[in-house]
């Protein structure tokens, strides 16, 4: 299963394109990237 996040513009779960693992200030892992359907930025906390 590919990395997925919720896109607020599409209003559904979409695959993350150009996914990058990041760490938040409090040390929690997260993933950021772009929506596969419309190019909107998407962000998911707790998945690395």
PDB file of N, CA, C, O and CB in Angstrom:
ATOM      1  N   UNK A   1       0.846  -1.185   0.000  1.00  0.00           N
ATOM      2  CA  UNK A   1       0.000   0.000   0.000  1.00  0.00           C
ATOM      3  C   UNK A   1       0.886   1.241   0.000  1.00  0.00           C
ATOM      4  O   UNK A   1       1.820   1.347   0.795  1.00  0.00           O
ATOM      5  CB  UNK A   1      -0.960   0.002   1.224  1.00  0.00           C
ATOM      6  N   UNK A   2       0.594   2.154  -0.875  1.00  0.00           N
ATOM      7  CA  UNK A   2       1.394   3.373  -1.004  1.00  0.00           C
ATOM      8  C   UNK A   2       1.061   4.345   0.129  1.00  0.00           C
ATOM      9  O   UNK A   2       0.039   4.207   0.802  1.00  0.00           O
ATOM     10  CB  UNK A   2       1.149   4.044  -2.380  1.00  0.00           C
ATOM     11  N   UNK A   3       1.938   5.323   0.327  1.00  0.00           N
ATOM     12  CA  UNK A   3       1.651   6.364   1.308  1.00  0.00           C
ATOM     13  C   UNK A   3       0.417   7.125   0.879  1.00  0.00           C
ATOM     14  O   UNK A   3       0.295   7.520  -0.281  1.00  0.00           O
ATOM     15  CB  UNK A   3       2.851   7.321   1.477  1.00  0.00           C
ATOM     16  N   UNK A   4      -0.494   7.330   1.806  1.00  0.00           N
ATOM     17  CA  UNK A   4      -1.705   8.060   1.502  1.00  0.00           C
ATOM     18  C   UNK A   4      -1.948   9.119   2.561  1.00  0.00           C
ATOM     19  O   UNK A   4      -1.524   8.985   3.709  1.00  0.00           O
ATOM     20  CB  UNK A   4      -2.900   7.112   1.401  1.00  0.00           C
ATOM     21  N   UNK A   5      -2.644  10.179   2.151  1.00  0.00           N
ATOM     22  CA  UNK A   5      -3.036  11.245   3.061  1.00  0.00           C
ATOM     23  C   UNK A   5      -4.384  11.774   2.598  1.00  0.00           C
ATOM     24  O   UNK A   5      -4.814  11.491   1.479  1.00  0.00           O
ATOM     25  CB  UNK A   5      -1.962  12.384   3.112  1.00  0.00           C
ATOM     26  N   UNK A   6      -5.053  12.543   3.454  1.00  0.00           N
ATOM     27  CA  UNK A   6      -6.345  13.122   3.104  1.00  0.00           C
ATOM     28  C   UNK A   6      -6.126  14.451   2.401  1.00  0.00           C
ATOM     29  O   UNK A   6      -5.441  15.330   2.923  1.00  0.00           O
ATOM     30  CB  UNK A   6      -7.232  13.306   4.359  1.00  0.00           C
ATOM     31  N   UNK A   7      -6.710  14.597   1.212  1.00  0.00           N
ATOM     32  CA  UNK A   7      -6.635  15.856   0.468  1.00  0.00           C
ATOM     33  C   UNK A   7      -7.916  16.635   0.736  1.00  0.00           C
ATOM     34  O   UNK A   7      -9.007  16.148   0.442  1.00  0.00           O
ATOM     35  CB  UNK A   7      -6.434  15.605  -1.073  1.00  0.00           C
ATOM     36  N   UNK A   8      -7.799  17.826   1.284  1.00  0.00           N
ATOM     37  CA  UNK A   8      -8.973  18.623   1.606  1.00  0.00           C
ATOM     38  C   UNK A   8      -9.645  19.186   0.371  1.00  0.00           C
ATOM     39  O   UNK A   8     -10.841  19.478   0.400  1.00  0.00           O
ATOM     40  CB  UNK A   8      -8.596  19.744   2.528  1.00  0.00           C
ATOM     41  N   UNK A   9      -8.907  19.342  -0.708  1.00  0.00           N
ATOM     42  CA  UNK A   9      -9.503  19.851  -1.944  1.00  0.00           C
ATOM     43  C   UNK A   9     -10.304  18.755  -2.653  1.00  0.00           C
ATOM     44  O   UNK A   9     -11.409  19.005  -3.136  1.00  0.00           O
ATOM     45  CB  UNK A   9      -8.409  20.401  -2.880  1.00  0.00           C
ATOM     46  N   UNK A  10      -9.748  17.544  -2.714  1.00  0.00           N
ATOM     47  CA  UNK A  10     -10.440  16.408  -3.342  1.00  0.00           C
ATOM     48  C   UNK A  10     -11.476  15.791  -2.408  1.00  0.00           C
ATOM     49  O   UNK A  10     -12.401  15.119  -2.863  1.00  0.00           O
ATOM     50  CB  UNK A  10      -9.428  15.340  -3.766  1.00  0.00           C
ATOM     51  N   UNK A  11     -11.326  16.017  -1.115  1.00  0.00           N
ATOM     52  CA  UNK A  11     -12.176  15.442  -0.068  1.00  0.00           C
ATOM     53  C   UNK A  11     -12.139  13.921  -0.049  1.00  0.00           C
ATOM     54  O   UNK A  11     -13.169  13.262   0.099  1.00  0.00           O
ATOM     55  CB  UNK A  11     -13.601  15.906  -0.249  1.00  0.00           C
ATOM     56  N   UNK A  12     -10.935  13.372  -0.201  1.00  0.00           N
ATOM     57  CA  UNK A  12     -10.768  11.930  -0.108  1.00  0.00           C
ATOM     58  C   UNK A  12      -9.296  11.608   0.126  1.00  0.00           C
ATOM     59  O   UNK A  12      -8.433  12.482   0.040  1.00  0.00           O
ATOM     60  CB  UNK A  12     -11.289  11.229  -1.388  1.00  0.00           C
ATOM     61  N   UNK A  13      -9.020  10.322   0.427  1.00  0.00           N
ATOM     62  CA  UNK A  13      -7.638   9.865   0.604  1.00  0.00           C
ATOM     63  C   UNK A  13      -7.000   9.694  -0.761  1.00  0.00           C
ATOM     64  O   UNK A  13      -7.593   9.112  -1.669  1.00  0.00           O
ATOM     65  CB  UNK A  13      -7.579   8.534   1.410  1.00  0.00           C
ATOM     66  N   UNK A  14      -5.789  10.206  -0.895  1.00  0.00           N
ATOM     67  CA  UNK A  14      -5.066  10.132  -2.166  1.00  0.00           C
ATOM     68  C   UNK A  14      -3.639   9.676  -1.913  1.00  0.00           C
ATOM     69  O   UNK A  14      -3.142   9.774  -0.791  1.00  0.00           O
ATOM     70  CB  UNK A  14      -5.079  11.500  -2.893  1.00  0.00           C
ATOM     71  N   UNK A  15      -2.982   9.181  -2.945  1.00  0.00           N
ATOM     72  CA  UNK A  15      -1.570   8.815  -2.862  1.00  0.00           C
ATOM     73  C   UNK A  15      -0.718  10.074  -2.779  1.00  0.00           C
ATOM     74  O   UNK A  15      -1.048  11.102  -3.370  1.00  0.00           O
ATOM     75  CB  UNK A  15      -1.150   7.952  -4.078  1.00  0.00           C
ATOM     76  N   UNK A  16       0.387   9.979  -2.034  1.00  0.00           N
ATOM     77  CA  UNK A  16       1.302  11.107  -1.893  1.00  0.00           C
ATOM     78  C   UNK A  16       2.393  10.990  -2.951  1.00  0.00           C
ATOM     79  O   UNK A  16       3.055   9.958  -3.059  1.00  0.00           O
ATOM     80  CB  UNK A  16       1.919  11.157  -0.461  1.00  0.00           C
ATOM     81  N   UNK A  17       2.576  12.056  -3.731  1.00  0.00           N
ATOM     82  CA  UNK A  17       3.631  12.125  -4.739  1.00  0.00           C
ATOM     83  C   UNK A  17       4.782  12.923  -4.137  1.00  0.00           C
ATOM     84  O   UNK A  17       4.547  13.889  -3.411  1.00  0.00           O
ATOM     85  CB  UNK A  17       3.114  12.778  -6.082  1.00  0.00           C
ATOM     86  N   UNK A  18       6.015  12.536  -4.426  1.00  0.00           N
ATOM     87  CA  UNK A  18       7.219  13.204  -3.895  1.00  0.00           C
ATOM     88  C   UNK A  18       7.197  13.245  -2.369  1.00  0.00           C
ATOM     89  O   UNK A  18       7.450  14.290  -1.769  1.00  0.00           O
ATOM     90  CB  UNK A  18       7.334  14.640  -4.455  1.00  0.00           C
ATOM     91  N   UNK A  19       6.895  12.112  -1.745  1.00  0.00           N
ATOM     92  CA  UNK A  19       6.808  12.035  -0.285  1.00  0.00           C
ATOM     93  C   UNK A  19       8.165  12.263   0.358  1.00  0.00           C
ATOM     94  O   UNK A  19       9.181  11.734  -0.092  1.00  0.00           O
ATOM     95  CB  UNK A  19       6.247  10.682   0.147  1.00  0.00           C
ATOM     96  N   UNK A  20       8.161  13.062   1.423  1.00  0.00           N
ATOM     97  CA  UNK A  20       9.372  13.346   2.188  1.00  0.00           C
ATOM     98  C   UNK A  20       9.088  13.081   3.656  1.00  0.00           C
ATOM     99  O   UNK A  20       8.076  13.541   4.185  1.00  0.00           O
ATOM    100  CB  UNK A  20       9.853  14.812   1.968  1.00  0.00           C
ATOM    101  N   UNK A  21       9.969  12.348   4.314  1.00  0.00           N
ATOM    102  CA  UNK A  21       9.835  12.116   5.750  1.00  0.00           C
ATOM    103  C   UNK A  21      10.376  13.325   6.496  1.00  0.00           C
ATOM    104  O   UNK A  21      11.470  13.805   6.200  1.00  0.00           O
ATOM    105  CB  UNK A  21      10.580  10.820   6.183  1.00  0.00           C
ATOM    106  N   UNK A  22       9.616  13.813   7.452  1.00  0.00           N
ATOM    107  CA  UNK A  22      10.028  14.953   8.266  1.00  0.00           C
ATOM    108  C   UNK A  22       9.783  14.612   9.735  1.00  0.00           C
ATOM    109  O   UNK A  22       9.036  13.689  10.059  1.00  0.00           O
ATOM    110  CB  UNK A  22       9.256  16.254   7.852  1.00  0.00           C
ATOM    111  N   UNK A  23      10.421  15.366  10.601  1.00  0.00           N
ATOM    112  CA  UNK A  23      10.213  15.225  12.033  1.00  0.00           C
ATOM    113  C   UNK A  23       9.708  16.555  12.570  1.00  0.00           C
ATOM    114  O   UNK A  23      10.301  17.602  12.308  1.00  0.00           O
ATOM    115  CB  UNK A  23      11.522  14.782  12.758  1.00  0.00           C
ATOM    116  N   UNK A  24       8.613  16.513  13.321  1.00  0.00           N
ATOM    117  CA  UNK A  24       8.042  17.724  13.892  1.00  0.00           C
ATOM    118  C   UNK A  24       8.880  18.191  15.086  1.00  0.00           C
ATOM    119  O   UNK A  24       9.756  17.465  15.556  1.00  0.00           O
ATOM    120  CB  UNK A  24       6.578  17.484  14.316  1.00  0.00           C
ATOM    121  N   UNK A  25       8.609  19.395  15.570  1.00  0.00           N
ATOM    122  CA  UNK A  25       9.363  19.951  16.692  1.00  0.00           C
ATOM    123  C   UNK A  25       9.294  19.063  17.930  1.00  0.00           C
ATOM    124  O   UNK A  25      10.257  18.978  18.692  1.00  0.00           O
ATOM    125  CB  UNK A  25       8.848  21.336  17.028  1.00  0.00           C
ATOM    126  N   UNK A  26       8.149  18.398  18.131  1.00  0.00           N
ATOM    127  CA  UNK A  26       7.996  17.564  19.316  1.00  0.00           C
ATOM    128  C   UNK A  26       8.554  16.155  19.118  1.00  0.00           C
ATOM    129  O   UNK A  26       8.424  15.314  20.008  1.00  0.00           O
ATOM    130  CB  UNK A  26       6.538  17.484  19.698  1.00  0.00           C
ATOM    131  N   UNK A  27       9.175  15.882  17.960  1.00  0.00           N
ATOM    132  CA  UNK A  27       9.818  14.607  17.709  1.00  0.00           C
ATOM    133  C   UNK A  27       8.964  13.575  17.000  1.00  0.00           C
ATOM    134  O   UNK A  27       9.448  12.481  16.711  1.00  0.00           O
ATOM    135  CB  UNK A  27      10.269  14.050  18.970  1.00  0.00           C
ATOM    136  N   UNK A  28       7.711  13.887  16.710  1.00  0.00           N
ATOM    137  CA  UNK A  28       6.844  12.930  16.028  1.00  0.00           C
ATOM    138  C   UNK A  28       7.180  12.873  14.541  1.00  0.00           C
ATOM    139  O   UNK A  28       7.487  13.899  13.935  1.00  0.00           O
ATOM    140  CB  UNK A  28       5.362  13.302  16.228  1.00  0.00           C
ATOM    141  N   UNK A  29       7.124  11.683  13.951  1.00  0.00           N
ATOM    142  CA  UNK A  29       7.388  11.561  12.518  1.00  0.00           C
ATOM    143  C   UNK A  29       6.182  11.996  11.701  1.00  0.00           C
ATOM    144  O   UNK A  29       5.046  11.906  12.167  1.00  0.00           O
ATOM    145  CB  UNK A  29       7.768  10.124  12.165  1.00  0.00           C
ATOM    146  N   UNK A  30       6.423  12.464  10.491  1.00  0.00           N
ATOM    147  CA  UNK A  30       5.351  12.885   9.594  1.00  0.00           C
ATOM    148  C   UNK A  30       5.820  12.725   8.149  1.00  0.00           C
ATOM    149  O   UNK A  30       7.008  12.546   7.882  1.00  0.00           O
ATOM    150  CB  UNK A  30       4.926  14.359   9.881  1.00  0.00           C
ATOM    151  N   UNK A  31       4.868  12.792   7.230  1.00  0.00           N
ATOM    152  CA  UNK A  31       5.171  12.710   5.808  1.00  0.00           C
ATOM    153  C   UNK A  31       4.481  13.867   5.106  1.00  0.00           C
ATOM    154  O   UNK A  31       3.315  14.160   5.371  1.00  0.00           O
ATOM    155  CB  UNK A  31       4.723  11.343   5.208  1.00  0.00           C
ATOM    156  N   UNK A  32       5.215  14.529   4.201  1.00  0.00           N
ATOM    157  CA  UNK A  32       4.605  15.599   3.427  1.00  0.00           C
ATOM    158  C   UNK A  32       4.890  15.368   1.955  1.00  0.00           C
ATOM    159  O   UNK A  32       5.872  14.720   1.593  1.00  0.00           O
ATOM    160  CB  UNK A  32       5.126  16.985   3.878  1.00  0.00           C
ATOM    161  N   UNK A  33       4.025  15.903   1.117  1.00  0.00           N
ATOM    162  CA  UNK A  33       4.185  15.744  -0.317  1.00  0.00           C
ATOM    163  C   UNK A  33       3.055  16.443  -1.042  1.00  0.00           C
ATOM    164  O   UNK A  33       2.481  17.404  -0.529  1.00  0.00           O
ATOM    165  CB  UNK A  33       4.236  14.265  -0.700  1.00  0.00           C
ATOM    166  N   UNK A  34       2.727  15.959  -2.248  1.00  0.00           N
ATOM    167  CA  UNK A  34       1.661  16.564  -3.028  1.00  0.00           C
ATOM    168  C   UNK A  34       0.617  15.523  -3.402  1.00  0.00           C
ATOM    169  O   UNK A  34       0.913  14.330  -3.467  1.00  0.00           O
ATOM    170  CB  UNK A  34       2.224  17.228  -4.283  1.00  0.00           C
ATOM    171  N   UNK A  35      -0.589  15.975  -3.645  1.00  0.00           N
ATOM    172  CA  UNK A  35      -1.704  15.123  -4.043  1.00  0.00           C
ATOM    173  C   UNK A  35      -1.453  14.596  -5.451  1.00  0.00           C
ATOM    174  O   UNK A  35      -1.027  15.343  -6.331  1.00  0.00           O
ATOM    175  CB  UNK A  35      -3.050  15.897  -3.975  1.00  0.00           C
ATOM    176  N   UNK A  36      -1.716  13.316  -5.660  1.00  0.00           N
ATOM    177  CA  UNK A  36      -1.502  12.698  -6.972  1.00  0.00           C
ATOM    178  C   UNK A  36      -2.529  13.164  -7.998  1.00  0.00           C
ATOM    179  O   UNK A  36      -2.291  13.045  -9.200  1.00  0.00           O
ATOM    180  CB  UNK A  36      -1.550  11.182  -6.851  1.00  0.00           C
ATOM    181  N   UNK A  37      -3.663  13.690  -7.550  1.00  0.00           N
ATOM    182  CA  UNK A  37      -4.731  14.056  -8.483  1.00  0.00           C
ATOM    183  C   UNK A  37      -4.715  15.521  -8.900  1.00  0.00           C
ATOM    184  O   UNK A  37      -4.915  15.832 -10.074  1.00  0.00           O
ATOM    185  CB  UNK A  37      -6.054  13.740  -7.874  1.00  0.00           C
ATOM    186  N   UNK A  38      -4.476  16.437  -7.938  1.00  0.00           N
ATOM    187  CA  UNK A  38      -4.551  17.854  -8.307  1.00  0.00           C
ATOM    188  C   UNK A  38      -3.336  18.687  -7.912  1.00  0.00           C
ATOM    189  O   UNK A  38      -3.304  19.885  -8.192  1.00  0.00           O
ATOM    190  CB  UNK A  38      -5.756  18.453  -7.690  1.00  0.00           C
ATOM    191  N   UNK A  39      -2.342  18.091  -7.274  1.00  0.00           N
ATOM    192  CA  UNK A  39      -1.117  18.823  -6.954  1.00  0.00           C
ATOM    193  C   UNK A  39      -1.145  19.638  -5.692  1.00  0.00           C
ATOM    194  O   UNK A  39      -0.199  20.377  -5.419  1.00  0.00           O
ATOM    195  CB  UNK A  39      -0.791  19.704  -8.050  1.00  0.00           C
ATOM    196  N   UNK A  40      -2.207  19.531  -4.906  1.00  0.00           N
ATOM    197  CA  UNK A  40      -2.310  20.251  -3.640  1.00  0.00           C
ATOM    198  C   UNK A  40      -1.326  19.644  -2.641  1.00  0.00           C
ATOM    199  O   UNK A  40      -1.059  18.443  -2.684  1.00  0.00           O
ATOM    200  CB  UNK A  40      -3.769  20.202  -3.084  1.00  0.00           C
ATOM    201  N   UNK A  41      -0.783  20.473  -1.736  1.00  0.00           N
ATOM    202  CA  UNK A  41       0.097  19.957  -0.691  1.00  0.00           C
ATOM    203  C   UNK A  41      -0.723  19.121   0.294  1.00  0.00           C
ATOM    204  O   UNK A  41      -1.816  19.515   0.701  1.00  0.00           O
ATOM    205  CB  UNK A  41       0.827  21.120   0.045  1.00  0.00           C
ATOM    206  N   UNK A  42      -0.179  17.969   0.665  1.00  0.00           N
ATOM    207  CA  UNK A  42      -0.816  17.119   1.670  1.00  0.00           C
ATOM    208  C   UNK A  42       0.212  16.787   2.750  1.00  0.00           C
ATOM    209  O   UNK A  42       1.418  16.820   2.505  1.00  0.00           O
ATOM    210  CB  UNK A  42      -1.393  15.815   1.024  1.00  0.00           C
ATOM    211  N   UNK A  43      -0.281  16.468   3.942  1.00  0.00           N
ATOM    212  CA  UNK A  43       0.565  16.261   5.096  1.00  0.00           C
ATOM    213  C   UNK A  43      -0.063  15.192   5.967  1.00  0.00           C
ATOM    214  O   UNK A  43      -1.266  15.223   6.227  1.00  0.00           O
ATOM    215  CB  UNK A  43       0.771  17.572   5.882  1.00  0.00           C
ATOM    216  N   UNK A  44       0.747  14.245   6.420  1.00  0.00           N
ATOM    217  CA  UNK A  44       0.228  13.189   7.288  1.00  0.00           C
ATOM    218  C   UNK A  44       1.138  13.043   8.494  1.00  0.00           C
ATOM    219  O   UNK A  44       2.345  12.853   8.349  1.00  0.00           O
ATOM    220  CB  UNK A  44       0.109  11.843   6.526  1.00  0.00           C
ATOM    221  N   UNK A  45       0.558  13.132   9.681  1.00  0.00           N
ATOM    222  CA  UNK A  45       1.315  13.005  10.928  1.00  0.00           C
ATOM    223  C   UNK A  45       1.313  11.538  11.350  1.00  0.00           C
ATOM    224  O   UNK A  45       0.301  10.847  11.225  1.00  0.00           O
ATOM    225  CB  UNK A  45       0.711  13.913  12.054  1.00  0.00           C
ATOM    226  N   UNK A  46       2.444  11.076  11.846  1.00  0.00           N
ATOM    227  CA  UNK A  46       2.527   9.753  12.429  1.00  0.00           C
ATOM    228  C   UNK A  46       2.904   8.637  11.479  1.00  0.00           C
ATOM    229  O   UNK A  46       2.766   7.467  11.835  1.00  0.00           O
ATOM    230  CB  UNK A  46       1.257   9.430  13.038  1.00  0.00           C
ATOM    231  N   UNK A  47       3.368   8.948  10.298  1.00  0.00           N
ATOM    232  CA  UNK A  47       3.809   7.888   9.371  1.00  0.00           C
ATOM    233  C   UNK A  47       5.150   8.282   8.798  1.00  0.00           C
ATOM    234  O   UNK A  47       5.332   9.395   8.307  1.00  0.00           O
ATOM    235  CB  UNK A  47       2.767   7.651   8.224  1.00  0.00           C
ATOM    236  N   UNK A  48       6.078   7.363   8.867  1.00  0.00           N
ATOM    237  CA  UNK A  48       7.406   7.689   8.358  1.00  0.00           C
ATOM    238  C   UNK A  48       7.858   6.692   7.358  1.00  0.00           C
ATOM    239  O   UNK A  48       8.960   6.812   6.823  1.00  0.00           O
ATOM    240  CB  UNK A  48       8.400   7.774   9.465  1.00  0.00           C
TER     241      UNK A  48
END
